Amino acid sequence: MKIGILGCDDVPERLRSVGGTYREMFTKLLAPHLPDAIFEWFDVVNGKLPDSTDVCDAYLCTGSRYSVYEDREWIHALKAYVRAIQQARKPFVGVCFGHQVLAQALGGEVTPAAQGWGVGIHEMKVTATEPWMQPQQEDCKLQYMHADQVQRLPPDSVVLAAAPHCPVAMFRVGDTMIGIEGHPEFPAAYVEALLRARRERIGAERTDAALASLDEKADDTVVARWIANFLKIRDRPRF
């Protein structure tokens, strides 16, 4: 299986010694569950998209410092490509910005979150368990780092998990595409460094609460298994 990582940003140079690049984070997260997979990076933020949806067997879209509703050429191009992936029935997983662009590209709505930043470890409650969500788990804790969130789902969607601060924490569109607001790929040390770097933007009180939450254990491995299982589905059922 060849998985295209649609890179919508990358780790700042000064923080790469903490957790590596986005490509390295996602490869480390998924490779144990997809040992035969090949991961190819596409620098989408700098205008590099695959020539066609047939270039890869499946796609994963990363987080970003940008917002999906910004008027940027590469964001418009990415939305069009997401729609092409849907038409081609290729498996797609969006994480954070990727989760939001999935919703926005297919007819949903993303806006700044009314309550402000969602940061640190938060628990999402599974509201719909599907066959690929193995091992089954009713609640999952993940790292979060977002100021925007999905407000309205696109057509043919279902919410799979909700968090107190984020009602659409995970959702599926059709039978080939899912979005996850949290960051299963982020190691705690990287989140800590990012929180400290963004303290002024996020606010001291919320930053301190998020830093304190990092002592909790995230369910990264469980969600990585779910992603891998979803990407491996060959004869995709109509859910």
N, C-alpha and C positions, 0 to 999 in steps of 0.2 A: 504494500500500500504506500502510495506517495501522498503525503499531506502537505498542502501549501499553507504556510503561515503568512497571513496577510498583515504585514507590519505597519501599524498606524502610528507608531512612535517608537522610541527606544529608551533604554535606561541612560540617564546622563553619565557622561564619561567619569565624573568624580565619584559616582556610586557603583560603578561596575565591579569594583573589587569586593563589594558586599554580597551581591547576588548574581552577577553576570548580566548578560544581555537578555532581552525578551526571548530571543531565539533559544538561548541556552536554558532559560527558565522553563519554557514549554517543552523542550526536548527532554530535560531532566524529569519533568512531571509525567510525561506520557510514555517515554521509551520503555520503562519497565513493564507497561501493560500492552505495548505494541512493539515487541522486540524486532519485528521484521519491517517496520515502517521506515520510510525515508522522509526526512523533514526538509522542505525547501523554503527558504525565506524570500519574500517579495517585499521590497521597500516601497510600500504603497504611499506613505507620507511624502515620498519624493517622486511620485508619479509612476512607479514601476508595478504594474499589474500583470498577471499571467496573460499570454497572448489569447488564450481561450480557456473555457472551463474544462476542457479535456486535458489540460496540462497536468492536472493532479486528480487523484481519486476522491479527495475530500479536502475541505478547507477549514482553517481556524483563524479567527480574526481577533487581534490583540486589543488591549487597552490603549488609551491615548490621553495626552494633556488637553487635546482639543475637544470641542463639542460637536455632535453630529449635525446640529442645525446651523453651523457656521457656513458662510458662503465661500467655500474654498474648492478649487477645481478638483483636487484629489479626492475630496469627500464626495462630491457629485459623481465622480468616476467610480468610486467604490460602491456607492449606492446602486448604480447601474449594474455593476458587476455582481452584487449580491442578488439582484433580480435575475440576472442571467444564471447564476448558480441555482436559484430556485427552479427556473424553467428547465434546467438540465438535470434536476433531481439529484444533485451531488450533495453528500452529507456536509453540513456546515455547523460549526460551533462558534458563537461569538462570546467573548469575555469582556465585561465592563463596557468600554466604548464599542466593542464588537457586538455585544448584546444590544446596546442602544441603536447602533446603525442597522441591525437586523430589523428592529421594530420600525424605525423611521423609514427605511428603504421600501418596506412592504406595505405602508399605509397606516402605521401607528403614529404615536406622538411621543416625543421626548422633550422635556423642559427642565430648567433648574429645579432641584428638589426644594419644596417649600420649607423644609426643616433645616436646609443647609447640608453641609458635608456629612456623608456617611463614611466613617473611618474606623480602623481597628477591627477587632474580631466581633462579629455579630452572628447570631444563630438564625438560620432560616428553617421554617417548618415545611416539610413536604406536604403538599396538598393533593397531589395526584402521583401515585407510584406506577411507573411503567415497566415493561419487561426488562429493558436494558439497565434499569436502575438497581443493579446488583453490585455489592450487597445492599439489601434493603436497610434503610435508616430513616426514621421519622424526622429527626432533626440533624442539621449539619451546620457546623461552625466554619466560617470562612473569613479571610481578610477582605476588608472593603476599603476602597479609596475612590470616592466619586462625589461629585457635586450635582450631577444631572441624574435623572432616572426616567424610566418608561412610565408614562402617564396613561397611555391608551394603547392597547394591543392592536396589531394588524389583523385583518380577517384570517379565519381558519387557525386561530391560536388558542392555546390553553395555558393557564398558569400552572406550573409544576411545584413551585415553592414560593413562600412569602416570608419576609422578615418584618419585624415591628417598624423599622424605619423605611422599608422598601417593599411595598405590596407585590411588585413584580420582581422577585429575586431570581426566578428562573422560569422560562417559558419555552414552549415548542410551537413552531409554525409548520402546519402541514405534517408530513411524516419524515422530513429530511433535515430540519433546521432547528437548533436550540440556542437559547441565549442564557447566560449566567452573569449576573451583576457582580458577584464576588470574584476574588482573585485566588484560585487554587494554586496558581503558579508562583505567587509571591512568598519568599521565605521571610520569616519574622524579622530577621536582621535588616533586610532591605526595607520593609515597612517602617521599622523604627527610624532608619536613616531618612526616609522620605517624609515621615511625620515631623521630624525635627527640622528638616529643610523647609517645610511648608507651614510651620507653626504660626507665622503671622497671617497667612491666608486662611488657615482653618480656624484659628482662634485658640488661645491658651487653654481654656477650660476643656474644650472638645479634644484638643491634642493630648492633654494629660490623661483624660479618660481613655483615649485610644491606646496610648502607651501602656497604661495599666492593664488593658485587656490582652496584651501580647503574651502574658503569662499563661493564658488559656491555650489548650491544644486545638488546633484547627483540623478539620476533617478533609485535608487536601487529598489524601490517598483515596478516600471513598469517592470523591467527586472526580478524581482522575480516572478511576475505574469506570464510572458512569460515562465519561466522555469517550473513553476508549471503546466501551461496549457499543455506544451509539454510532461511532464512526465505523465499526466493523460490521454493522448490519448489512447483509447482502440483499436479500429479498425483503425490501422495506415494506412492512405492513401498513395498512391504512388504520391509524389509531382512531 
